[in-house]
Amino acid sequence: MISIDPDIANSNRVSYGYLATNEEHVIIDCGASDFYTDGNFLVWMGDEDLFQNSRSEVVQSSNTVPHVMSTLRVFTSRKKNCYSISADKGGLLLVRASFFYGNYDKKSSPPSFDLHFDGNLWANVKTSLDQLVYYEVVYVAKSDTTSICLAQTEPNQFPFISALEVRNLDSKMYNNFDPKYALFFRSRVAYGASATVRFPDDAYDRIWIPATVGSGITSVASDAIFIDVVNAPDNPPREVLQNAVAVSSTSNSITLIPGFPDREVSVYINLYFSEVTQLDATQKRSFRAYTDDIPNSQLIVPPYGEVTEMFVNFTASSNTSFSLVATPDSKLPPLINAMEVFFVSDLLTDGTNSTDVEGLGEFQKAFNVLEEYWSGDPCLPSPYTWEWISCSNDTVPRVTALNLSSFDLSGELPDFSFMDALVTINLQNNSISGPIPDFLGDLPNLKELVSGNPDLCVSGKSCQPTTSTDGTIGSSTPSSRRKKSNKLPAILGTTIPIFVIFWAIVGFLLHHKRKTAAIAAINAGPAGHANRPSGANTMMGKVAEAVMDEIKVNIQEQTSTENDNQSNPQQ
């Protein structure tokens, strides 16, 4: 039995959608708050502590539903909300997301929304009024974290989720597909079975559904006492091999209906075969798979007491036929025990540039409000970029703007010097303090820096610690002898015209004891707009305006300082 120790799991939990765990599998009952063990001996954990911007709901269904489906988590804010779960980079994952609407909001209006993983579109979820729907995907983790996101696509249709399961698979499983792609689950069938097969019979809790067979198809049970699956790379459970279906004559074929869509897709199919009885020397069962009446496989001879797998990959649509046909020398008709069908994804993205992701992570560490609501890939998919950044359209997107105006940020700026694609940084209307990072002048593409944070000061001697009357040293504050940052020309991306430097010198001579409350920054228009007019005259005008604005600020602050000194003479 696979178990999760509640104490260990609780110690690994981190708020705001991120879950770090050393367990092989992470299975979450969304909307629940506690740990519990279900009837299949699976240990579920709640997600109560993972989100600040969601709510838990209880379904209103009149039908009997499994305990895990009785609650859900609904997201009514942010266009994308993500579960981020620790993973082994390069490890193979099977992820299942389940949705049971159950009229939780008493509106009888099941929503639709998008499902993403690691910045890739997974599915457009279409929920049902009173039926469970679930989606599975198999893929290779590209980093040490994997994110599963729900994205709102329609007004007033809020994404929700009932359960999320992330399982590590053996590296040899499903190894016939390129890890640059993913496998989207279509169906998993146990032919001849009378009941659904899953955990603990299947160690990965894959759900094998009994097949509905048509006329001319016969269900046959295996008389093998034991079926060895050790050589089967995809680890099928023995229970799906104990029964099979077959036709009555070698002149008949088994037509399989995998549920191909109307449009052409690349399909990945696993077929499982095990002989149901010991054959004598005069008996032979052999057949091949056919696609549109064309052979599409090697010769298949099911072994007794063992299993053989066959993998096929081809392009198919609803007009494609897929069947098992006996060879001319076969004495017995074809049979099949089980089948898995997947659709192959488009080429997966590599995600947002890793150094930019690291830089955004530093912002989230420095300012908790940014960690509370944003997770998953920052730039992808492109319609669901985080609200406070802008990204390039490159194959591997770069973060080009930080739009953090009025986010109620307080504290010092982190080190994000490696985010060298930044063009615009807007920090106005916050309470950011401490020194202006020197590296801002070294960012090669930075054209606009908007501050509006009075407690920011130029680094070096201009940032002086405050000393209280008892001699204790407080946080840094802007110095009254501050000089204009020599990084300004680099930040502007151009050379300051000589007459502007003249005005700056005049301002310095007139107010050499001034205390400034503004950093060396330019606000050349409405906040958050990165596109600005080009040309020397325009830039000269903006720079001159910025310098003159700063001189005005300095005059006001100098007057305020003098008034304060008169009101509070030193003892």
N, C-alpha and C positions, 0 to 999 in steps of 0.2 A: 504494500500500500504506500502511495506517495503522500507524504504529510508535510504540513507547515507548522512549525512551532510558533504559537501566537506571540510569545515573548520575543523571539528572535525577529519575527516579521514586524512587530510593532517597533522594534528598535531600528529597523531599516527603513521605515516609512518616512517620506519627506513630503511636506505639503505641496500644494499647487500642482497636482497632476503627475508628480514624479514618484515612482516607486522603485527603490533599490532593494534587491533581494538576491540571496545566493541560492535560492531554490531552483530546481530544474524547470518547474512550471509555476506560472503565476495565474491564478484563476480568481476573478473578482466578481462578486455579486454586487452589481451597481445599484446604489440606493440603500444598501444595507450598512450596518455599523459594526457588526460583530463577526467573529469567526464561528463556523459551524461545519459539521460533517454531514454530507447528504447521504441518500440511500445507496449511492454507488461508491461510498467510502472516499469521496473527494472532499478535501478541506477547502472551503471558500472563505475569502476575506472580504470585508466591506470596504467601501471607498469614501466613507464619511469625511475623513481628514484630508482627502486629496485635492479638494476644490473649494474655493471661496465664492465662486460666481455661478453656483448651480443649486438645485434643490432636489431632495429625494421625494418620490411620489409612490403611492400604493395603487395597484391596479384595481379596477372596479368590476372585473370580469365575473360573470355568473358561472363560468366553467371552472372545473378543478384544474389548477395550474401547479407546476412544480414550485417548490419554495423559492428557488432562485429567480423565478419569473414573477414573483409577487411584488417586487419593488423595481424601481428604475431610477435613473438619474437624468434629469432634463436640464438643458442649457438654454437660457433665455437671453443671455448677453454674449457679446463677442461673436464675430462671424466664424471663428474656428476655435474649438476647444479640444484639448489633447490629453490622452494618457501617455506619459513617457515612462518607459520601463527599462531597467538595465538589461543588457544582453551581452552575449559573447560576440565580439566582432568576428565575422566570418562564419558564425554558427548558423545552422539551418533552423528556421522557426516555422511553426504552424500556429496561425492566429485565427481565432473564431470570435466573431462579434454577434451577439444575439439580441433580438428586439421583440418585445411583446407589449403592444400598446395598451390593451386591456381597458380602453376608455378611461384612463387614469384622470383625465381632465374633464370628464363628463360632457365632452363636446361631440363625441362620435365622429371624429375627424382625424383619422390616422395620418400623420405627416410623412413627407418624403424629404430626404436630405442626402448629402454626400458623405462618403466614408473614405478616408485617406490613410495611407501608411507611409511614413518617412518621406513626405513630400510628394507622393504618387497618388493619383486617383485610383481608388480601389473599386468602389461601386456607388451607384445611385440607389440608396436604400428606399424601398417602398414598403412601408409597414402595413399591417392588416388590422382590422378592427378587433378581431378576437382569435387570430392565428399567430403562432410563433414563426418568425423568419430569422434565418441566420446566414452569415457569410463567412467563408474561410479563405485564407490565402497562405501559400507556402513561399518563403523567400529567404535569402541569405542576408543576415544583418550586416550593414556596411560600417557600423560604428558600435560603440559600447552602450548605446541607447537606441531603442526603437520607439517610435511614436505612432499611436493610433488616434486619429482625429475625426471629429464629427463637425461638419460644416453646414451652416444654414444656407439653403438655396432658394427658398420661397418665403415671402413675408408672412409672419405669424405662424409659420410651421417650424416649431422648435425641435431641434435634434434631441433624441434621448437614446439611452442604451440600457439594456437589462443585464447583460453579462458580457465580460471580456475575458478570454482565455488565451494565454501565450505559452506555448510549449516548445521546448528544445527537442529537435529530432536528431536521430543518429545521422552522422555525416554521410553514411552510405545510402540513405534513403533519398528517393526522387533525384538520383544523381545523373539522370539523362537529360536534364535541362540546364541551359546556360544560366549561371548565377546573375547575369546582367538582366535577367527577366524574372518574373514571378509567375506562380501558378494560381489561377483563380478557380476555386472549387466549383464544380457543376453538379456532380452526383457521385454517390458511393453506394454500391448495391451489393447485397449478399443474396445471390440467387439460391432459391430453394429454402432459405431460412424462414422460420415461422415468427421470429421476433427480432427487434432491433438489437444489434451487437455494439457495445461500447465498453468503457472502462468498468470493471477491471480486466475484462477479456482482452481489450485493446489497451495496451499500456499508454497510448497517446490519446485516448478517449476520442478516436475517430468514430463517427456515427455511421454505421453500416445499416442501411434500410432494406427490409425484405422486398424482393422484387414482385411485381404483379406480372404473372406470365399469361400469355395468350393461348389460344387453341393450338393444339399440335405440339405444345411444349409440356414436358413431363418433369416433375421434380423427383430427384433420386437422392437417397441418403448414402453416405459412404459407410462401408462396413470395416474400414480401417480402425483398429483400436487406438492408434496414435498417429498423428500427422506431424511430421518433422518440418518445421519452418525455418530452421537455422540457416539454410542457404538462400533464403528469400530476402533480398536486400531491403525491401520495403516493409518487412516485419508484419505481414498480415496476421490477424488473430486466427488461431486454429478453428474457432467457432464458425468463421465464415467459409471454411473449407470442408465442413462436415456434410454439406449438402451441395447439390449442383442441379442444373437443369439441362435437359437434352431433348433432341428430337427423336422420333421413332425410327427413322430410316436414313441411310447415308445419302439418299437422293434429296433429302430435305436439308436446308441450312437454318442456322439460328440467326435471325435478324435482330441486331441490337439497336436500341433507340436511345442514344446518349443525350438527346435533347439539344442538338446543335441549333444555334440561332439563325435568324434569317440572313444576316450578313456573314460573309466569310471570316472565319477566325482560325488561328492556329490552335490545334487541340493536342493535348497530351493525355494518353490513355494507358492505364495499367490494367492488364487482364491477368487473372489468377486461375490456374488449372490444377486439379488433383484428381487422379483416377478414383472412381468410387468402389471398384472391386478388383480383386486380383485376376488378371487375364491369363489365360493359358496360351500355349504356343500357336494355336490356330486363330487366336483373336488379335485384332490390332485396331487401335483407335488413333487416327492421325488426321489433322486438318490444318487449314491456314485461315488467316484473317483476310478479308477482301474489302476494298474500298471502291465503291462504284464498279463492282464486278471485276476489279483488277487486284491480283494478289498483293498483299501489303505486309507480309510477315514471313518469317522462316517457318519451317515445319514444326507443328506443335504436337507433342506426344505426352499427354499428362502422366506423371509418375504416380504409382500407388504408394500411399503412406508418406508422401512428400508433396511438395508444391513446386510448380514452375511458374515464373512470371514472364509476361510478354509486354514490352513497351512499344507503342506506336505513336508517331507524331506526324500529323499531316494537316492540311488546310481543309476545312469543312464548312458547310452551311446546312440549312434545313433540307436542302435538296440532295445531300450526300447520303448514300447508303453505306452501312457498315455491317458485315456479316461474317459468320464462321462457316466454312464449307469443307466437307470431307474430301480427302484426297482419293483418287481413283482406286487405290489399293487398300483403302481402309475398310475393315469389316464392321466397324461400329460407327455410329453417327457422332458428330461433335458435341461437346458439353462445355459448360463454363460454371465456375464456382462464384467468382466475385469480379467486380470491375470498379475502377475509379476513373472519373473523367474531370479534366481540368482544361480551362482555356489559358493560353499563354499570353501574358501581358505584353504591352509595348515595352520598348527599352526603358529601363528604370533610370531615374535621375540619380546623380551622385549627391544631390542636395546642395544647399547653400555652401559657399566657400567656407572651409573649416576654420580658417583664421578669423573670418568675420563672425562665425558662430561663437568662437571663443571670446571675441570682444564683446558681443552682446551678452554673453554669459557673465562677463565682468560687470556690466551695467546692472544685470539682474541681482548679482551678489551685493552690489553697492546700494541699490535702491529696491527695497522689498516690493513696492507697488508694481514694479515691472515683472517680478517673479510670480505674483499672484495670479495673473490672468493670461500670460503668454507662454506657450510651450509648443513643441513640435518644430518642424522646419520653419525658419523665419520667413523665407521668401517663397516657398513652394507649397502647393500649386499657386501659380501667380495670382489668381483672383482672391487668394486667402493669405496674402502677405500680412505680417503683423502690422497693426495700425500705426505704430510709431516709427516705422522705417520705410525706406524706399529701396528698390532693388533694380539691378540692371537686367537686361534680357539675355544675358549670356547663358550658355548651356549649364555652366556652373555659376549661378547668380552671385554677384557681389552686392554688398550693402553700400548704397551711394548716399543715403541721407538718414540722419537721426532727427526725427520730428518730435521732440520731447517738450514742447511748449505746454505749460499749465498742467503738468503731471504731479504737482505737489512733491517734487523731489527735494530731499534735504541731505546734506553731507557732502563729502568731497568727491570729485570726479575720479573714476578708476583709470587704470592704464588700458587704453584701447589704441595704442600706437601702431599696432599691426593692421588696423583697419584702413589700409592705404588707398582704398577706392572711394572714400568719403569725399563728397563734393559739398554737402551742406550739413551743418550742425546747428539745430535750433534748440536752445536751452532756456528761452525766456520764460518769465513768470513762474520761476521756481525759487527755492531757497538753498541753492547750491553754494557751498562755501569752500574756503581753502584756496590753495594756489592754482593758477591757470597752468595746466601741464605744458612744459616746454616743447613736448613732442608735437603739439598742434602746428607749430611752424614747419615741421618736417613732413607733414602729410602732403604728398605730391599733388593731389587733385583737389584739395580743399579750396573752395572759392568763397564760401559764405559761412560766417560764424555769428550767430545771433545769441546774445547773452541775456541781459536783463536780470542778472543775479547780483544784487548789491554787495554781497559778502564774498564775492570772488576777488582775488588779488593776484598780481603778477608774482611769479615765484621768485625766490632769492631773498634779498634783503628787504624787499618791499612788503613781504608777508611777515609781520612782527607778531609774536605771541603777546596776548594781553596779560598784564600783571595786576592782580587784585591788591587791595590794601593789606591783606595778610601775607603777601609775598608769593602766593600760588600762581602758577602759569596756566592760562587758559588757551583756547583755540586761536588759530591765526586769524588776524584781521588785516584789512588793507592798511598799508603804511601811509603816513602823511607826507612822506618824502618819495613817493613812488615815481618812477620814470616810465615813460611809455615803452611797452614791450618791443624789443628789437625783432620779434617774430612777426609783427604785423605785415610787412611786405610779403612774406612767404604765405601768410594766411590769405591775403588778398589775391595772390597769384599774379601780381604785377608790381612794377616799380612805382613808388609814390612820387608824384611830380614835385619839383623843387619848391614851388611856391607853397605847396601844402606843408612841406617840412618847415618852411619859414613861419607859417602860422602856428605850427606846433611849437616852434622855439619861442615865439611871442607868448603863446599861452603858458609855456613853462616859466619864462622870466617873470610874467605877471603873477603867477600863482605857484612859485617854487615850493611853497609849504602846503600846497593843497592836499586834501585827502580825497581820493577818487572812489566812486562807488560803481564804476562801470569798467568792464574789461575792454581790452583792445579788440573791439568787435564791430562789425558792420551790419546794420539792419537796413537793407536796400529796398524794402518794400514790405508787403504783407507777410506775416510769419508763415514759414513752411513752403514758400515758393522758391524753387531752386533756379529757375530760368531767369536770367538777368540780361539787360541790354549790354552789348559789347562795345568796345571802342575806347580810345584813350580819353576823350572828353567826358564820356559818361562816367568812367571810373574815377577821373580826377574830381568830378563834381561830387561823387559819393564819398570819396575819401575826405575831401574838404569839409563836407557836411558832417561827417562822423567826427572829425577833429573839433570842429566848432561846437558840435553838440556836447562833446566831452568837456570843453572849456566852460560851457554854460553849466553843466552839472557840477564842475569843480567850483565855480563861483558860488553856486547855491550851497554846496556842502561847506565851503570855507566860511560863508556867512553863518551857516548853522553851527559850525564848530566854534566860531568866535562868540556867538550868543550863548552856547553851552558853557564856554569858559567863563563868561561874565556871570552866568547864573550860578556856577559851581566853582568859586575860586578855591585854589589849593590851600589847604590848612597849613 
